[in-house]
Amino acid sequence: MFKTFALSFRLRNSYKTNGIIWALKGIPLIRNILPSSLYASRGLKIFANILSGIEEFFMAFLGKLIYLLIVMAAALSMPAAPGSCFAHILIFTTVIGGLLNTQIFEPGRDKFYAVFLMRMDARRYVLTEYLYFMLKMLIGLTIFSLFFGSRAGAAVMTCLAVPVFVICVKLCFTAYTLKSCLKTDSAYNENKPKPPVWILAAVLLALAAVPYAGYVLPEAALPVLAAIMLIPAVFSGRYISGFSSYRRIYKELLHVQDFTAGKSITGTTGAAQQLALQKKISADMSRTSSKSGYKYFNELFMKRHAKILTRLAKRITAVTVIFFTAAAAALRIFPSANTDVNEILMTYLPYFLFVMYILNCGRTITQAMFMNCDHSMLAYRFYRQPKVILTLFIERLKYVILINLMPASVIALGLPMLLYLTGGTAEPLNYAVLFISIMTMSVFFSVHSMVLYYLFQPYNVNLESRSVVYSIVNWVTYIICWLGIQVHLPTLWFGSAVSAFCIIYAAAAFVLAYRLAPRTFKLRA
């Protein structure tokens, strides 16, 4: 068993190492310095192996740290006893984790390489990886539940019950899923849960938040449930270890074309997405345009793809309208909350930087543009001329801005309305700043999505994202926006600063698109 684990660990580490080297070669300033022979360089291999090992260590425990930190913070913010809230949240979120994260049913390159390319014994491989997964969970949850649970006021017995309960739940769900796979003769893909699973997870998440309303399970419920779950967990573990059809399940779960390099577009997930999107394209030939040239080309594309491009924005707009209507009604029913809400609106505007990032539809829209237009047109040189690129960039950006402004305008109007309903402000300029800053944030993220697409066009002919820089910039953008949640600044100051930055950024984006996109806007290899 140990030999199997050592082999699988070396395999996983090898392709992670090669991935690190590939990522380094994907960075423009470094790409020309590093030759392809580096894949055989012993020194760089050792360096990449060290990085891979560090990543493996941190990823083994980082998720548990963040998870229990969030649970502790939520428990401390609830009106009931923090220790009971800590246990209550963990009970329901653990069940969600059992539904959505089993490890065995997560399709991955390491599983494909080990089971099908290296012909490892599927049962031995699965069990060693599953034991490693459980061991990481046991160590991480024990350490961090004791650390964060004690700070939330939970007893030591409750903290020690956390890893036991989590492991028991995962064992039971895994065994049940394996049994279901045999009954239905189909493999379960945990990366694509069915709607009933999502609905159940949403219900459980709502139940986890019940302590905000003053209803909470006793803290002793967690140790009791952990003890009760021990017996079914033992039988589940025996079933998992004795299961003999792992290879058959993986044969269906791990499709060859998803993990091999020389695949045709007809066999990829991207192709399936493209075919699904094509069904939603309007075939109405009466849809036309009064414009000419590339403006005509773009407007015709937008009209025929309107259903794809605007559907998400319309749904978000509807949800935001419902939210602000409900918030206004709640403030009328509970006037005691007016002071707190007013204070939030006057100091929490940086929080909406993250909200507007999440609501931005620009990335989805640019993906649709590539899949249904640029995927074919980039094969022609005239399509990458500076004048053509700038014309289409401007025309497309207008549509992206208008689409993103649908939900943004509701938020931009809703925030000043809530400010007025909660007592208003001594500085009337704050109303205008709230409105303008939300609108400019929406414009900023529209421009940002479009300029990243043109400067780092990430997709190849198989519709796979292949640009390291594109991924890095998106990740950095996310981190900066997430950090905005931690910042509390006066609305007037922050709103004015972010509005000015968005205007400057938009002007710079036009210049960059005109000068650099002719070289960067191309199909990836």
N, C-alpha and C positions, 0 to 999 in steps of 0.2 A: 504493500500500500504506500509506504514512504517513497519507494522508487518511482511509483506512478506520479505522486505529488511533485517530487523533485523534477521529473521530466516535464510535467505540465507547467511548473513554475519557470523553468528555463525557457520553455517555448514562449510563454507569455512575455517574459522579460526580453526575449530576442526581438519579437516584432514591435514591442514598445520602443526598444533601442533604435531599431531601424526607422521607426516613426519619428523619433526625436531628430535623427539625422536628416530625414526627409523634410521635417518642419524647418530646420535650420537652413536647408537649401532652398526653401520657399520664400525666404526673406530677401527682398531685392538687393540690399547692400551687401549681403553675405553670399548670395547665390553664386556670383562670379568668382569668389575667392575659393570656395570649397569645391574641389573636383569630385566626380562620381566615384573615384577610387577610394573615397573616404569610407564607403560602406565596408571596405576590407581593412581599414586602418585600426590596428589594435589599440592604439592610444585613445582615439576618439570613441571606440567601442567601449573601453573601460569607463571613460567619462560619461557616456550616454547610459551605461549600465548603472553607474552611481546615481544619476538623475532619476532613472527608472525606479531604482530601489527606494530613493527618498520619496518619490511620488507614491509608490505602493504603501509605504509606511504611513504617510500623512492621509492618503485617501482611505486607509483602513479605519482611521479613528476620527478624521475631520467631520464626517457626516454625523457621527454619534454626538460629538461635541456640540455642533450647531443645533442638532435636534433637541438635545436636553437643555441647552441654553434657552432656546425658544420656549420650551415647555415651562422652564423655571420663570422666565419673564412673564409669560401669560398667567401663570399661577399667582404670581405676586401682584398682578394688576387686577385680579378678580376680587369681588367683595367678600367671598367666603374664606374660610381658613386656608392659607396657602398650601399646607401639607395635604389636605384633602383635595384641593384643586389640582395639585401636582399629580396625585394618584388618579384622579378622575380623567384628566386629559390623557395620561399615558395609557389607560385602559382602552379608550376608544381609538386613539391614534395607532396603537399597537395592532389592533384588528385591521385598520386600514393598511398598515404595512404588510400584514399577512396576506391581504388580498392582492396588493400591487407589487410586492417585492419578495419573490421566492428564491431567486438566484438560479435555480435549476432551469426555469422556463424563460430565462432571458437569453435571446439569441445573441451570440458573440463570436468574434473571429477566433478567439482562443478555443472555443468549443469545436468550431468547424475544423480548424487545423489539427487538433488533437484526435478527434473521433474519426474524421474522414480522410485527411491527408496522411496522418501518421499511423492510422489504424490502431490506436490505443483501445484497450478494452473499455467500452463505453461505461459499464457499470462501475468499474474501478475508478475511472477518471471522474465521473459525476460524484461519487461518494467522497473522494479525497478533496475535490473542490468544495463540496458542500460542507464538509467538516471544517475546512479552512475558513469558509464564510461564517460558520457558526462560532468558531473559536475567536475570530476577530470581533464578532458581535458580543460574545460573552465578556471578553477583556475590556473592550471599549465601553460597553454599557455599565459594567460594574464600577469602573473608575469614575465615569462622568455622572452616573446616577448618584453615587455617594457624594460627589463634590457639589453638584447643583441641587440635588434633592435636599441635602442638609441645609443649604442656604434658603431653600423654599420652606423650611420648617418641617420636612417629612422625617419620620423616624428611620433609624438605621435599618430596621426590618423591612420597611417599605422600600427603601433604596435597594436592598439586596434582592428583593422580590422582582424588581424591574427586569434584569436580564433573564431570570428564570421564566417569567411570564412571556416575555418576547420570544424566547427560543421555543417554548411550548406551543405558542400560537403559530409560529412559522412551521414547525414540524407538522402540526395538525392540518394546516392549509395545504402544505406541500403534498402530504399523503392523500388528502381528499382530491387534489388536482390530478395526481397521478392515476388515481382510481377512475376519475371522470374521463381521462384521456383513453383509458382502456375501454370504457363503456361506449364512448362516442366515436372511438377509432380516429381521433384527430388530436393534434398537438396544440396545447395552449400556449399562446405567445403573450407574455406579460407586458411587452411593449405596446401591445394593441388590445387593451381590455375592452370587453363588450359593454354596451350601454348599461345593462343591469349592474355591472361591477362599479361603474362610475356613479350611478345613482346611489347605490349602497354606500360607497365611500363618502359621497356628499352628505348623506343622512348621518353617518357616523361622525363626520367632521362637525356637523351642526350639534350633535349630542355632546361632543367634546367641549363646545362653547357654552353649554347650558349653565355652568357656574356663574356666568355674567348676569344671569337672571336670578341668581340666589339659590339655585338647586344644585346640590353636589352630592356625589356618592361619598360614603365615609372612607377615610384613609385606609381602614382595615380591609376594604373590599379588594385591594390589589394583592396583598399577601394571600388572602383566602382564595381568590381566583387562581393565583399561581399554583397553590397547593392542589386545587381541584383539577387543574389542567395537566398535572404531572402524569396521571395514569393514562389518559388518552395520548399524551405526548410520547410515552414509552412505546405504546402499540404503533403509533405513527412512525416512530423511528425504526422499529423493526420492519414495518412495511416498506419504508423507503430503502433500507439496506438490502432487503430481499427482492426488490423490484428488478425484473430481468429484461424489460423492454425499452431501456433508455435509448439504445441505438435506433430503434424503430421510431421513437418519438422525435429524436434529433434529425432523423432523415427527412421528416416532414417539416420540422421547425427551421432547420438550417439549409436553405436552398443554395445550391452550388453557385448559381449566377450572382448571388448577393455578396460573395466573398472571393470571387476570382477576378483577375484583371481583364482578360480579353473578352468581356461580355458584350453582347449586342444590345442595342437600345431596346429592342422588343422584349427582352427578358429582365429588365431592371424595374426596381420600384419606381424610379423616376418616370419610366414609360407608362406605368400604370397610373401614376398621378396625371400625366399628360393626357392620357386617354379619358380619364374621368373629367378633367377640365374641358376637354374638347366637346363633351356631351352638353356642357352648359353654355357653349358659345352659340349666340343667336345666328340662325341661318336665314334670317329675314333679309332678303335682297333689297327691300325698300329702304333699309337703313343706309343713308348716304351722307354726304357732307358738301357744303357749299365752298369749302376751302380748296386750296390747290397745293400741289407738291407734297412735301413731307408733312405739312400740316393736315392735308387731306388724309394721307396715309395713317397718321397718328389718331385723328378723330374717328376714322372708320374702325380702327382697332379698338378704341375705347368704347365705342357704341356697341360693337359686337361682343365685347367682353364685359359689358357693364354689370351683368349678373355676378360674375366672378369677382370683379374688382370692388364692388360696393356692398356686397352682401354682409361681410363682417362689420364694416363701418356702420351700416344700418342697424344691425343687431346691437352693437355697442351703444349707439345713439338711443335706441329704445330703452335699454337698461339704465342709462344715465338719466333719462327723463323720469323713469319710474323711481329711481333712487332719490333725486332731488324733490320730487313730489312727496314721496314718503317722508323725507327729512323735514320738509316744511310742515307737513301735518304733525309729525312727532314733536316738533318744537312748539306748536300750538297746544298740543295735549300736555306736554311736560315743560312748562316755561322755566322750571328750575335749571334746565340744562343750557339756557341761553347764554349765561356768562361764560361757561366753559367752551362752548362752541365758538363764541365770538373771539375768545382769546386764541383758540386754535387757528381761526381764519386769519388772524392778524400776525401770526408768527410761524405758521406751518406751510407757507407757500412753497419752500424748497421741496417739501414732500411731493408736490404735484409734478416735479421734474421726473420722478420715478413713475408716477401714474401716467403721465403723457408718453413716456417711453414705452410702457406696457401697452397702451392703447393705440400706439402708432401702427398703421397698416402698411407702411411703406415697403417693408421687407417682403411681405406677402405679395404686394402688387408688382414689385420688380421681378420676383420669381415667376409670376404669371406672364410678365412681359418676355422674359427669356424663354420660357417653355413654349409660348405660342407665337413668338415673333422673332426675337433676336437669335434664338437657337438656329434658325435657318438663314437669316439675313446677314449674320456676321461672316458667312462664307464669302461675301462679296466685298471687295476692297472699297468701292464707292460708299458703302454704308459706314465706313470708318474714317471718312474725311472730316477734318475739323468743323467745317461749316455745317455738314449734315449732322454731326454729333451734337453741336451746340443748338441747332434748330430743334431736333428731337428732344434734347435734354430739357429745353425750356418748355416745349409743348407738353411733354410728359409730366414735368414738375407741376404745371398748372393743375392738371387733373389729380395728381397725388395730393396736392395741398387742399383742393376742394373736397376730396374724399375724406381726408383726415380732419378737416374743419367741421364735418357733420357732428361727431361726438364732442369735439373741442368747443364748438360754439355753445352747446348745452352746458358744459362745465363752466365756460367763461361767463355765461349769464347766470348760472345757478349759484356760483360762489358769492357774487355781489348781492344776490337776492337773500341768501342765508345770512350774510353779514348785516343786511338791513333788518331782517326779521329778528335777529338776536340783539338788537340794540344799536346797530350802526357804529359809526366811527366819527371822532372829532375832526378828522382830516378827510374831506370828501374825495380827495385825489386817490385814496385807497381803492375806491370802487372802480375807477378807471384803470388803475394799475393791475388789479386782479383780472379784469377783463382782457387787457392788452397782453399781459404776461402769459396767460394761458394760450391765447391765440398765437403769440410769437413762438412759444414752445412747440406748438403743433406744427407751425411752419418750419421751425428748426429741424425737427425730426423727419419731416418730409424731405427737406433738402439733404439732410444727413444720409438718409437711406438711398436717395438717388445718386448722390455724389460717390458714395462708397461702391455702389453697383457699377458706375461708369469707370471709376479709378481702379477697382480691384475685382472686376467681373469674375466671380468665383466658380462658375459652373463649366463642366466639360460637356462633350456631346452626349454623355449618358446621364446628364442632369445631376451630377454629383458635385458638391462643393469641394473645390480643390485649392482654394487660396488660403494660405496660412495667415497672411497679413489681414485679409478680410475678417477672419475669425478673431484675430487678436484685437483689432480695432472695435469690433462689435462687443467683445468681452470687456474691454476697457470702458467703452461707453456705458455698458450695463453697470459696472462697478461704480463709476462716477455718479450715475443717476441713483444707484442704491445708497451711496453715501449721503445723497441729498436728504434722505429720510432722517439722518442723524443731526441735520443742521436746523437750527431755529433762528430765523432772522426776521426783522421787521418787514412786512409786506412791501412797503414803499421802497426800501433799499434793494431788496433782492429782486423785486419785479422790474425795477428800472435797469438794474445791472444785467439781468438775463435777457431783457428785451433788446438792449444795445448789443450784447454779444451775438444774439441771433441774427440781427441785421448785418453785422460785420461778417459773420460766418457765411451767410447766404451770398454776399457779394464775392467773397473769396472762392466759393464753390463754383461759380460761373467761370472764373478765371482758370481754376484748376481743370475743370471739365474741358475747356477749350484747348488748353495747352497740353495736357497729359493724356486725356482719354483716347486720342487717335492711336497711341502706342499701347495703352493698357486695356482698352475695350475690345476684347477678342475672346475666342473660344479657348478654354483651358485644355491642356493635354491630358 
